[in-house]
Amino acid sequence: MISIPISLRKPSVLVGIALGVFLLLFFAKQVGATEASKTERVMLNFVSADIESVVRAIGKATGKNFIIDPRVKGTINVVSSSPVTPALAYDILLAALRLQGFTAVERRGAIVILPEADAKFRASAVTSLGKDSRGEQMVTEVFTLKYESATQLLPIVRSLVSPNNPVTAHATSNTLVVTDYAENVRRLAQLIDSIDQPSAFEPVIIPVKHATAADIADAVSRILANGSAAAPGGAGTEGVERISVVAEPRLNSLILRSDNPSRVARVRALIERLDVPGSTPGNIHVIYLRNAEAVMLAQTLRSMLSGNTSTAASPATTSLASSAGASAPASATGSAGGGMGSAVSASAASGYSGSTGSSAPSGQGIVQADAAANALIITASDAVFNNLRSVIEKLDVKRAQVYIEALIVEVTADKATEFGVQWQRGSLGSAQNSVIGGTNFSTGGNNNIFSVPQVSLTPNLPTPGAGLNIGLLNSIRLANGTVVPNLSVLAHALETDSNANILSTPNLLTMDNEQASIVIGQNVPFITGQYAQTGTTATATPFQTIERKDVGLTLKVKPQISEGGSVRLQVFQEVSSVDTTSTNNASGITTNKRSLESTVSLQDGQTIVLGGLIQDSITNGVEKVPLLGDIPLLGALFSFDKKRRTKTNLMVFLRPTIVRDDALASRLTKDRYNFVIGEQTSPVFDGARRSELLTFPAENAMPPAAIAPAQVPQPAATATP
């Protein structure tokens, strides 16, 4: 019972107290209603109901706020045989939405219903799942691994996640980021915890005393692959999967790692049986090379043993132009190629000689090369051989190749004009009374007015030269009575305009640090000397000496790939042609030559301009009679004008592409193959021309070989007698 003091018994005070009591009773009733609503059960009976209507009803029963994406459309069936709690009704709604391809994501106190494909971008990010995360709710969790590799665990986890939801591995932090339904993420957490466990056994290091660690590791791996080292009741494949054998060349030891002590013991026993002295006395070893050239590698090893670097000197500093062959005859070019082969043969021969092996210090060893088998024969102690073997494994790797595309553009424009007038007057009577005179300009050809009587003493005039020729014709009677034609006036006008556009795109493929060349042109003979006797005792058999030279396009490239992916190129490029105006020249043929030699460095796939020429030549010439040729207007009758302008633009571009695997080589080959087939089957050619160029149908043409997976360089194989 509440006692009210008499001092407070006033009407206003009583009204305030009554209002407070009323509000207290009202809020108590609301709290009680809320608590009752959580335990109040609802009956679900939605058959082919609209999704929006069902969500509105569940939201009213659970008191949750929902946001529905406009793309969420359709009907669902939600039926319960007995009343269920609001929490269970919410879970049933999420399960029904998932069957229709929709899901719910909680965002800032509201639940967003949207398509499942977009839920991964709005999923709640958590570090550990709690009990509040609903099973059908989309969440994102980050798993931090302690012992296993996130990259190796990624394929396992990805196969257990819904196809539309992402799983990514972050190698730097060794973490997995998984976005999926909360129920599935909880199962993945248990699976990852069971896998991410520390290894019960540390790696075991076994020193190799008599053999080479790499050879023992290779033999043990082959035996394990065949199942020979498996337990009597176990499978060989299990041994391969659960034990690893790694060779350590620096310590000449083997590193074993496994979670099964018995398996490690069996492999250790196998290694002890293999690590025994050789049955054949001596220290002769044979190494078969896979990629390197035995002769060249033998020279390098012998130089390393003897400490002399002269025999291993590289001809990289040799200028490409010295071997360009731009002025070399065809026979000399062939001899040059044969000379290179002779040099290799000489090296191989020196490799077999006993003096080669004796050049190494005593006790170091002898290295011989067998060019036919591409193998090295090494006579050395085990310690020296192990060092040499380590060097050979690093050098006997597949070298990368470089595909080089060149673009040579030459644009030439030549324009010339000629105009002149010549005069002649003469009388050929007796020898004492002959008079002749006139103007003579160097127009060339049969356009010289004074060349007419010398060219022909017959009534027929010679064929005039190029251009417009207009003259005044009369005749002259010779002393013997013969009448020959004579030109008194000859006007000559000529204008020439020629353009040439030459585009050359040579391309070639070569190995790293190997020179490659391509020559496209003709082998033209050049007279270098002649001999003929004179006099009464002269013979009728004069002779000439001829030298043949390659005229055309020559490209020589030597690439060198650096560790960072850039390419250093030594380039020699030459374009030569025969001057057609000098073919009948008594002094010999004249050739036009444009050559470029340079060393550049650029990135893989980068296009660079090596150089070029922009030439604009203007020539103006005037031949005239003094005084008469200077008279305005009339001076043109006593002069000969000649003007010529020649413009030449020449640019050379180059682009290297590093080819490190067979897949890229096949792709480049297929691209060039399709380009050639496309050019030959182009509609530009008519049927007859196409049949000449293409001897087989394009649809039946043999395609390039299939792309094979890239091969990882393997250690060189050895055989120890």
Number of C-alpha atoms within 10 A of each C-alpha: 3 4 5 9 7 7 6 10 10 9 8 9 10 12 10 11 10 10 11 11 10 11 11 10 11 12 11 10 12 11 11 11 12 12 11 11 16 14 12 14 17 18 14 19 14 16 12 11 14 14 20 16 12 20 21 15 12 21 17 12 19 17 13 14 15 20 17 17 12 9 10 17 15 12 18 19 16 17 12 13 8 10 13 17 16 22 15 14 22 20 15 19 20 20 17 19 25 17 10 16 12 21 26 28 22 19 13 7 9 13 18 19 22 22 21 20 13 13 24 20 12 17 20 17 15 12 11 12 17 10 7 7 17 18 18 23 22 26 27 25 21 17 19 17 18 13 12 17 16 24 15 11 17 17 13 12 17 15 10 13 18 13 11 13 19 15 20 17 20 14 12 7 10 16 21 22 18 23 26 27 25 22 16 17 22 18 11 18 15 10 13 19 12 9 12 16 12 10 12 9 11 11 14 14 17 18 18 21 14 13 18 22 26 24 18 22 21 15 14 19 18 14 17 21 17 14 17 14 22 20 14 8 6 11 14 18 13 14 22 19 11 12 17 17 21 17 22 18 15 10 12 17 21 23 16 19 19 20 14 13 11 11 18 19 11 13 20 17 13 15 20 14 9 17 18 12 10 13 8 9 8 12 15 19 18 19 19 18 22 17 15 18 16 26 23 16 21 25 23 17 20 25 18 15 19 16 11 14 13 8 11 16 12 9 7 13 8 10 14 21 16 9 15 19 18 22 14 17 19 17 11 16 18 11 13 15 10 12 13 11 12 13 11 15 14 12 17 21 16 17 26 16 11 11 11 16 21 15 15 20 12 11 10 18 22 24 27 27 26 19 19 8 10 16 23 24 22 24 20 19 15 16 11 15 19 19 12 18 21 15 12 20 15 12 16 20 17 16 17 15 22 26 18 20 17 21 17 19 16 18 15 17 15 17 15 17 16 19 21 23 24 25 20 17 13 13 14 14 15 11 9 7 8 11 12 9 11 14 17 21 21 10 19 10 11 16 24 18 23 20 14 20 16 7 11 13 14 12 12 10 17 14 10 15 15 15 15 14 16 14 16 12 12 11 14 17 14 15 12 8 9 12 14 18 18 22 21 18 19 18 18 21 17 15 15 12 12 10 12 11 11 10 11 13 12 17 16 16 19 19 19 18 19 13 18 16 19 13 19 13 13 14 15 17 17 15 14 12 10 10 9 11 11 8 6 6 7 10 10 9 8 10 10 10 11 14 17 18 20 23 24 19 22 21 23 20 24 21 26 21 22 12 7 8 11 18 23 18 21 22 23 22 25 19 20 17 17 16 11 11 9 13 13 9 10 8 10 13 17 15 14 11 14 14 15 15 17 14 13 12 15 17 18 17 16 12 16 16 13 17 12 17 12 12 12 13 10 13 10 11 10 14 16 21 16 11 9 14 18 14 12 8 8 11 17 18 19 23 22 25 18 18 15 17 15 17 15 17 15 16 15 19 16 21 19 26 20 24 21 15 18 15 15 16 18 17 15 15 15 16 12 12 13 15 12 12 16 12 13 18 19 11 10 10 13 10 10 8 12 16 14 9 13 12 9 10 11 14 8 7 10 9 12 13 10 11 13 11 9 11 10 9 14 13 19 21 16 17 11 15 12
